[in-house]
Amino acid sequence: SLIQRPFLTGTSLETDADLQYLVTGGKLTKVKSNSWKKKRFFQLQDDGETIWHESQKALKRNNTFSINDVESVRRGRQSEVLQKFTDSSMEDLCFSIIFKGKRNTLDLVASSPEDAKHWVTGLEKLIASMQNLNTQQKSEHWIISRMRRADKNRDNVMTLKEVKHFLHDINIEVNDMYAAKLFEACDISKSGALEGEEIKHFYELLTAREEIEVIYGKYALTAGQMSASNLLDFLQKEQREAVSLDYALMLIEKYEPDSAAKQKKQMSRDGFLRYLTSAEGTVFNPAHKEVYQDMRQPLNNYFISSSHNTYLMEDQLKGPSSTEAYIRALTKGCRCVELDCWDGPNGEPLIYHGHTLTSKVLFKDVIKAIRDYAFRTSEYPVILSLENHCSVEQQKVMAKHMTSILGTALLTRPLGKKMPTTFPGPEELKGRILVKGKRLNKLDVVFEDNSSVDVDSVSEEDESAEAKEGEQKAKAKKSKIKLAKELSDLVVYCKSVHFNSFEHSKEKQAFYEMASFKESKAKQLAEHSGAEFVHHNIDKLSRIYPAGSRTDSSNYNPVQMWNSGCQIVALNFQTPCKQMDLNQGRFLPNGKCGYILKPHFMRIPDFNFDACNLTSGRWLRKKNLHIMVISAQQLPKLNKDKVSSIVDPFVRVEIHGVTADKSSAQTAHINNNGEWKQHPSQLFNPHRGKSKPLSISGHLPTGFNPMWNKTFVFAINVPELAIVRFVVEDYDPASANDFIGQYTLPFTSIQNGYRHIPLLTKCGNVIPSAGLFVHIMALDD
């Protein structure tokens, strides 16, 4: 039966020992605190995806979680809870399940090392199986899992009542008469229930993509299928790809599921859909998924993914500080993290947001977390931005912890045997950790024999103090702190200095001396001295940070700062928002390594680029971006407990970039995601530059695949700085629209043609089943 189809690839619930162990289930101790340690029964369900567990509250619903919701599984006592509330002798018994989004980590203790190993290995296999599914397989799995859920009595047949529940669950609103007609059309045996081939027929009706049928039909000119030559024709004309017949043959070999078609070197409709939902068929250029840029240029020639107040999980007034926040930022590709350091008890420095009620975390625990996670996502250098409020004695402890814990990864002197005149590149600094902070002397003394003073006074860096006081007053009252030589000596390429003016920086400051700018100051410089700001960032590093008044950990728009050539544009990673979407999109290419090479005109002093006041120059490469929003697939319900919770979706396309390029446009919304009736579409014809009518008419309500067929044209002046954001929202006439999903990427990473676009949650995680289908064509102006 289709309902029983497993999703596992390469593993089997029946034959794999680890998965069988999870199916049998067992008791694990759930740990929350020293006094809260409870034994709970955990078990993998028949679908191979859902884990059920006992709940303390008898009436608690949904005491399950899906493998789809799990970010990772960590062996041992790696979480703060397990480190605090379990003994070191229990290392082999402990593991943690880390969830996507804001769900609390599940900290567990098994009864034996063997049990722990079974659970961790089994969960890792399930996660890997889910990740290995392509987009089409994820879509199929999502539908089948919802069918299973609708089959309340698990008899592998579906009654009319169960069909209605299923349709509502997958976001299709139909009246009783339509549901009955659909059911009757599939109930060939007239038994009053769907089973076997009838369920398969129902599934095929449901998943038919008529917009794909139209495109396929246009090119399937070989006995109703696509030959390799037909496919090549499609790739060259529609997708605008400069590829050969060998490439088309490779796609057939890779994606065609029918062995007979494959033998004839042809692509069936199913194979074509698999290709369109594959990496090659998505909007993001697969060539940009790996590191493809020159990584040997000086560090200041790159945008660097950067976090502000990295230690915070929530707001800046009373939110928790945690090593987990550093782990999450680093695993998202962040390459510059902030450590706000204060004196702690027992001679141990602490990290927290000063003068607030935020909780505290040990400095040494943060350094350990950075050591363990700095290079798991990216091998390129990590910068530790220190905001130092500690006494000299505890500064020495900070230096000791960094040198002893980080070892050879910590950069303690410049590369090479003589004083450098510019930064090394990310490639040269692979696997290294740099410290940004105050330094007592010039870097040149590293290559001299004379010793420097052990302690001296430097101005204190205190972002929160500046926020409270107002900038001019803060300058006048800049407090001083004593700086220990041991800590000072760890600052190599990122010496913090005060910014006076661009002229002063050019004449008086060395390349490794860098300033931090509050967002308002940076915005003022970008708007009134744009070209000078870009020139400043050709030689120096600049760090931008949010205003201290953002006590809710909200974010400023990073695009204007990147447009000014600023490298370290620090955002609150803990806050899901449009600004973080833009950050995730900016750093999506180049292997998500956290470094993006700045455009050529922002690296060479011969140019005078100003993003706010465009003039003629090499940056002007005007494009007309044609985007047709064709359809969406399997949009999630926003309120699963509410009976009338079918979404009314619409799509907005936003262009972010230089001032002249900012733009947005949106489709109409579709009422009840199923009441809207399809009309013949006007699909964009890239060869004639105008619409060509193609007849598409739906058989099912559009809730499953809502269709718009709406074309937008955007004029883009500086494509190298443009970022495109696709947003799907639920229209609400009475209040603010609800967010459904989004996807953001640089213009330079977009593929032309018919493309699928994955959708991400607010927290930046992929919604496994949902997506958009669009046609894109970027044409020279």
Secondary structure as GFF3:
##gff-version 3
##sequence-region A 1 781
A	DSSP	three_ten_helix	2	4	.	.	.	ID=ss1
A	DSSP	alpha_helix	17	24	.	.	.	ID=ss2
A	DSSP	beta_strand	26	31	.	.	.	ID=ss3
A	DSSP	beta_strand	37	44	.	.	.	ID=ss4
A	DSSP	beta_strand	50	53	.	.	.	ID=ss5
A	DSSP	beta_strand	64	66	.	.	.	ID=ss6
A	DSSP	three_ten_helix	67	69	.	.	.	ID=ss7
A	DSSP	beta_strand	70	75	.	.	.	ID=ss8
A	DSSP	alpha_helix	80	85	.	.	.	ID=ss9
A	DSSP	three_ten_helix	88	93	.	.	.	ID=ss10
A	DSSP	beta_strand	94	99	.	.	.	ID=ss11
A	DSSP	beta_strand	106	109	.	.	.	ID=ss12
A	DSSP	alpha_helix	113	132	.	.	.	ID=ss13
A	DSSP	alpha_helix	135	150	.	.	.	ID=ss14
A	DSSP	alpha_helix	160	169	.	.	.	ID=ss15
A	DSSP	alpha_helix	176	186	.	.	.	ID=ss16
A	DSSP	alpha_helix	197	207	.	.	.	ID=ss17
A	DSSP	alpha_helix	210	219	.	.	.	ID=ss18
A	DSSP	beta_strand	226	227	.	.	.	ID=ss19
A	DSSP	alpha_helix	228	237	.	.	.	ID=ss20
A	DSSP	alpha_helix	245	255	.	.	.	ID=ss21
A	DSSP	alpha_helix	259	263	.	.	.	ID=ss22
A	DSSP	beta_strand	266	267	.	.	.	ID=ss23
A	DSSP	alpha_helix	269	276	.	.	.	ID=ss24
A	DSSP	three_ten_helix	279	281	.	.	.	ID=ss25
A	DSSP	three_ten_helix	286	288	.	.	.	ID=ss26
A	DSSP	three_ten_helix	299	301	.	.	.	ID=ss27
A	DSSP	beta_strand	302	307	.	.	.	ID=ss28
A	DSSP	alpha_helix	323	331	.	.	.	ID=ss29
A	DSSP	beta_strand	336	342	.	.	.	ID=ss30
A	DSSP	three_ten_helix	345	347	.	.	.	ID=ss31
A	DSSP	beta_strand	350	351	.	.	.	ID=ss32
A	DSSP	beta_strand	361	362	.	.	.	ID=ss33
A	DSSP	alpha_helix	363	373	.	.	.	ID=ss34
A	DSSP	beta_strand	382	388	.	.	.	ID=ss35
A	DSSP	alpha_helix	392	406	.	.	.	ID=ss36
A	DSSP	three_ten_helix	407	409	.	.	.	ID=ss37
A	DSSP	beta_strand	433	437	.	.	.	ID=ss38
A	DSSP	three_ten_helix	443	447	.	.	.	ID=ss39
A	DSSP	beta_strand	455	459	.	.	.	ID=ss40
A	DSSP	alpha_helix	463	469	.	.	.	ID=ss41
A	DSSP	alpha_helix	471	476	.	.	.	ID=ss42
A	DSSP	beta_strand	480	484	.	.	.	ID=ss43
A	DSSP	alpha_helix	485	488	.	.	.	ID=ss44
A	DSSP	beta_strand	491	496	.	.	.	ID=ss45
A	DSSP	alpha_helix	502	508	.	.	.	ID=ss46
A	DSSP	beta_strand	513	518	.	.	.	ID=ss47
A	DSSP	alpha_helix	519	528	.	.	.	ID=ss48
A	DSSP	alpha_helix	530	539	.	.	.	ID=ss49
A	DSSP	beta_strand	542	545	.	.	.	ID=ss50
A	DSSP	alpha_helix	559	563	.	.	.	ID=ss51
A	DSSP	beta_strand	568	571	.	.	.	ID=ss52
A	DSSP	alpha_helix	578	586	.	.	.	ID=ss53
A	DSSP	three_ten_helix	590	592	.	.	.	ID=ss54
A	DSSP	beta_strand	595	597	.	.	.	ID=ss55
A	DSSP	three_ten_helix	600	602	.	.	.	ID=ss56
A	DSSP	beta_strand	623	633	.	.	.	ID=ss57
A	DSSP	beta_strand	649	656	.	.	.	ID=ss58
A	DSSP	three_ten_helix	659	661	.	.	.	ID=ss59
A	DSSP	beta_strand	663	666	.	.	.	ID=ss60
A	DSSP	three_ten_helix	671	673	.	.	.	ID=ss61
A	DSSP	beta_strand	681	685	.	.	.	ID=ss62
A	DSSP	beta_strand	690	694	.	.	.	ID=ss63
A	DSSP	beta_strand	707	716	.	.	.	ID=ss64
A	DSSP	three_ten_helix	719	721	.	.	.	ID=ss65
A	DSSP	beta_strand	723	730	.	.	.	ID=ss66
A	DSSP	beta_strand	738	746	.	.	.	ID=ss67
A	DSSP	three_ten_helix	747	749	.	.	.	ID=ss68
A	DSSP	beta_strand	753	760	.	.	.	ID=ss69
A	DSSP	beta_strand	766	780	.	.	.	ID=ss70
###
